[in-house]
Amino acid sequence: MEHKLVDAVETALGWTGPEPIGHRFARGRTDEEGLVERLLTPQRLLNLVMRRSLYRPQFRVFQKQVEVHPAVYFTDNVSPRGQSIPMVNMNALARLLREGATVILDQANVADPTLEVACRALQWWSGERVQVNVYWTTGEAEGFPLHWDDHDVVVVQLAGEKGWEVRGPSRAAPMYRDADPNSTPSEEVLWSGVMRAGDVMHIPRGHWHRASRAGHGSAGHSLHVTFGITKRTGASWMAWLADWCREQEVFRHDLVRTPGTDDTGLRSAARELVALRTPAEFLTAYERAAGPARQVPHLDVFGPLSSAVCTTNFRPEIHSADSTVEVLGAGQRLVFAAKAEPALRLLLSGRPVVLTEAEAAVGTEVHAVAALLVKEGLCAPLTDELSSGYTGLVTSAGS
């Protein structure tokens, strides 16, 4: 999927692909016109918060590095029948923001179509899971104290400015579940400065960092997003092997406590399993097995399907044979007649497809192929809201 955000990240950081993710700190700037405003604005963030039922830990507010109790800014919206739905009290939230506060919305991609499409594009690009968190700070509010994340992040400053300090790691490749608490910050300062709208930064896993608006003016604000990229590790591969070992009887037997018991057969089977199921196979299997994304279903009451877009978490595989075409994606294996290949490549490109416009390029079978791909969860109907997530960021197929 060709997406302006992916192009902007590569250009700003001087990358030619996702390989540098997690390997080194990098910083740069994008001059892609209108990109940052297109991704998100403070007004859109407030509108999103107002219209959805959110609760912690997805939505939080901090003042002076301390989390504000949800009771301060949440209220129950009670229907005439007494049904209660927690909603953000926008008046209370406005008071906190006027005083200076940081609003955090985790996994904003599940609620906003533009950020959903951006995360999907980054997933296709990187081959890894991606989620986006939003941070809006007003006044001179301080952010989190010096800390490290257990995943790599790409930071994009969308509005205003914020001061940052980034340090090196104090433990190589720390993990969420680890053998060491890794609680002593590194003394190595890699960069200290100000992020302004259009600036892009990559902070690898384990690098200590903090951000604050202290000293940047009580009338100002800062809006940035962090695209969290959770890469698979050797530990991920070993966990996958543990699932495969159950196929062999030797691994299903109880371990014997008797001293001197011969366990050479078990250890030999473990070595064979490691050699048989390689890390490369694990990476491929992980992407193929990722289930379908959340999407609006297409129902007969809506009439014929008119447009569609591929919504798999990772780029689907298309393999051609003499008389058939095989598609692997969203946990599915589908086989089509060879004549469906042009329609498949168009529909699975990650770009929105208007079916009547696609007929001239790939034939009328595009309607039947699209209907099947939607039914099997590889594509989604291009609703007005979903379409808005692509507008100006991803060109339509055939454009």
N, C-alpha and C positions, 0 to 999 in steps of 0.2 A: 504494500500500500504506500503510495507516494503521498507524504503529508508534509506540510510546510514546517511543522514543529521539528520533525526528524531532520529535515534539511537545515533548519536553523541551529539545532544542537550540534550537528556535525561541523557546520561552518564556523560557529562561534568557538568551539573547542579544538578546531583543527583536526578533527577525526575524519576518517574515510570509511567508517563502519563501527559496529558496537564493540569490537575487540578491546579497546582501552578501558571499558567499564570496569571499575573496581581496582584498576592497577595504579593510577596516579591521580593526584589532585590536578584539576584543570579549571581555567577560568577564561571567559571571553565575552563577546557581545554580539547580538544579532541585530542586523539592520533591516530585517524582513518587515516591510511596512505593514502596520496594522495588526501584526501577529499578537502582541501582548494584550491589546485591548480586545481582540477577538477571542482569546482564550477565556478571560474572565475579567470583570471589573468589580469594584466594591459594591456598586448598585445592584449588579446581577447576583452577587453573593448574598446581599441582604434580602433580595426578592426570593431567592432559593430558600433561605432560612425561614422566611415568613410563611411560605406556602407548604412546608413539609413538616411532618411530625418527626423531630430529631431528638435524640437524648444522648447523654454521655455513655460511653466514651467517644462516640462519633463526633459530638459537638461539645466543645468546652470553651470556657472563658478564663483568662488568667489576668491578674493584676499583681504587680510587684513580685513576679515569679511564683505566685501562689494561686492555685486554682480557686476560682470563685464557686461557692456552693451552688449547685443547680437550682435550689429553691429561690435564689435571688433573681434569676432571670427566666425561669420556666414557670408556666402556669398550666392548669388543666382547662382545656376548652370543653365545656360541658354542653351536650346537646339537649334539646327539649325533653328527650326521653331519659336523660341522666347518664348518657354514655360519655365517658371521660377520655380525652385524647391529649397527651402532653404536647404543648406547643411553646415555642420561644415567645416570651413576653417582649415584644419589640420596643415598648417604651422603656422597660427596665434595661434592655440591652443597649439602647441609645444612651441612657444615663451612664452606663459603664464605659461606653466608647468615648463619650465626652470627657470623662475623667482620665482616660488613657487606659487602654486594655488591649489584650491580644485575643482575637477570636480564632479558633482552630476548628476546621471541618475536615475530618479524616474520610478517606474514600469518597471524595466528592464525585468521582467518576460514576458512582451508582445513581447519582441524582441529577447530573447535568450531562446532556447529550454531547456537548462540545468536548468536555473533559473525558467522557467515555470514549469518543472516537480518537482523541489524542493518545489515551492509554493503549488502545488497541493498536494504533500505528506503532507505538514504541515497543509493544510486545512482538509484533511481526518483525520489527527491525532487530530487536535484541534476542528474541527467542526465550525471553524470561518473563515472569509475571511482573506486572507494573500496576501500582495504584498511585493516586495523586491526593496529597493533603494540601489544604489551603490555610494560609496564615495571614491574617489582617491585623495590623497593629496601628493604634492611633496614639497621638501625643508622643510622649517620651517613655512609653511603657517598655519595660525590659522583657526579654524573651526567656527561654530556658537557660539555666546555668550551664556551664561547660559540660558537654556530654558527647557520647558517640552512639551511632546507630548500627544495628545489626544487619543493615542492607545498604546498598549503594544508592545515592540520590543524585538526581539532576535538578538543580534549583533554577527557576526562572523568575526573575523579578518582573512583576507586571505593572506596578504603579508605586510612586513615591520612592523612598530610599531607606536603607537600613544598614547599620554597621555590623560587620562580621569579623570573627577571628576563627581561623582554621588551623589546627595543629596536626601533627603526624600521629600515627597510632602508637600506643604503648604496649600493645600485644599484637602479634601477627595474626591476621584473619580471625578476630574474635567472633563468637557466635552467641545467639540468644541462649541456647543451652550449651554451656561451656564448662570446662574444668577449672576455670579461673574467673573470679568476679571482675577483673580488669577495671578497678576503681581508681587508679592513680593516673591523672592526666599526663600526657606527654608534655615536655618542656619545649619541644620543637615547633615554633610558629612558622607555618608555611605561608600564610597570607593574613594580613589585617587591613581592612579597608571598607569601602562603602559600595553596596550593590544598588544600582539605579535601574529604572525601567529599561528593559532590553538586555540587561546583563544575564549571563548564564554561567553556572558553576557546577562542577562535578565533584562531589565529596565521596571518596571510597569508604566502604564499610570499615568501621573501627577508627576513623579519623575523628579526633575531638574537635568540637566546634561550638560556637554560641553566636547568637544574633540579638541585637538590641537597637532600640531607637533612642536610648539615653543620649542626650546632648545633640539631638537632631531637630529640635524645635517642637514645642507643644502644639503647634497648629498643623503639623504635618501628619503623614501616615505612610504605611508601607503595606503593599500586598504582594505576596510571593507564593508560588506553588512549589512543592517538592514532589517530583516523580520518583517514588521508591521502587527500585529494581532489585528484586530478590533472586539472586543467582543461585543455581544449584551447586552443591559442594561435594567433596568426597564423602562426607557424612550422608548426604542425600543418596548417593549411589549405594552406600552400604545399607541404608534402610530399605532401598529397593531390592537389594540382594536378599535381605531377610524375608521378604515376601516370596521371592522365587524359591527359596530353600525348602519351603513347605511341600513342594512337588516331590521331593525325594524322601523316601522313607527314613534314611539314616538321620535326617534332621528332625524327624518327628518323634523319635524315641527319647525317653527320659535320659537325662544325664545321670551317670552312676557315680555315687559318692565313694565307693570302695577304693582305698589307696592302691595304686599300681594298676588300675584298670586300663586296658589297652584302648586308647582313643585315636589310634592312627587312622582308622577308617573314616572317622568323622572329620579329622583335620585334612585328610586327603580330599574328601568330598568338598570341603570348603575351598581348597585351592582350585579344584576343578571348576567350581561355580564362579569364582572370581575370574578365571581365564575365559569362561564361556560367555558370561554376561558382562560385556565391556562397558566402560563409562560412555562411549559413543552410542552404544545401543540404548543405554538408559536415557540419554538426552533425547534421542529420537522417539522412544516409546512414551516419554513424558509428554511431549508435544502432541503426539497422535492421540493419546488417551484423554487429553483435556476436554471435558464435556462442553456442550453448547453454552453460549453466553445467554444471559437474560434477554428476552426479546418479547415484543408484542406479537401475539399469534395472529395468523391470518385465518379468518372465519368466512364461511360461505356467504354469510349475511352481508359481508362487505363487497360482494361481487368479485369479478375476476381480479387476480393479482396484476397490478399495473407496473410496479417497480420493486426492486430488491437490492440488497447489498450484503456482501459476505460479512458475517459477524463472529467467525471463529476466533478463539483466543490466540491461536497461532496460525501462520500462513498454511493453508491446506496444501497437501501434496497431490499432484496430478501426474499419473504415469500412463503413457500410451503404449498399447500393444498393437498387433496387426488388425484386430477387429473390435477391440474394446478399449475403454479408458477407465482407469481405476482412480478413485478419489479417496484420500485418507485425511480425516479431520474431524474435530468435535466428537471423538470417540467412535466414529463411523468408518466403515469401508463400503463404498458404493461403486458399482460397476455399470458403465453406460456403453452403448454402442458407439463406435468410433466417430460417427457423424455428429455426435453431441459435443465433441472436443472444443470447437470454436466457442460455443455457447458457455461451456464450463469455464474456459479460461477467462472469458469476459465476466461472468457472474462471480467468479472466485478471485477476482483481481483486488478486491477490497475497495473498489470504487463504485459509487451508486450507478445503477443501471435502470433506465426507463425502457421497458420491454418493447414497446412499439417502435422506439427509435433504434433499438438493437436489431430488429428484424432484418434490416437491409444489410447489416454486416455479418450476421451469424445465422440467419434463417428463422423461420417461424417456430422451429422447435425450441427456441429460447423460452417460450411461455411454459411448456411442459417441464423443461429442465429446471426453471426457476421455481415452479410450484413444488417439485420434488425436493429441491435443496432447502426450501423454506420448511417443508414438512419434516425433514430430517434434522433441522437445527443448524445447518451450515450457513444459511442466509436468513435474513429477516425482511419483512415488508418495510419499505421505505416510508414510514409515517412522516408527517410534517415535522414533528419534533426531532426525530432521528435525522431527517434530512438537514435540519438546521445545524446539526453537529458537523456536517461535512462542508457546508456552504463557505466558500472562500478559503478553505483549508485543504480540501481534496477535490480534484477535478472529477467530473462525472465520466464514466466510461464512454469513449467515443468522442470526447471533447478534444 
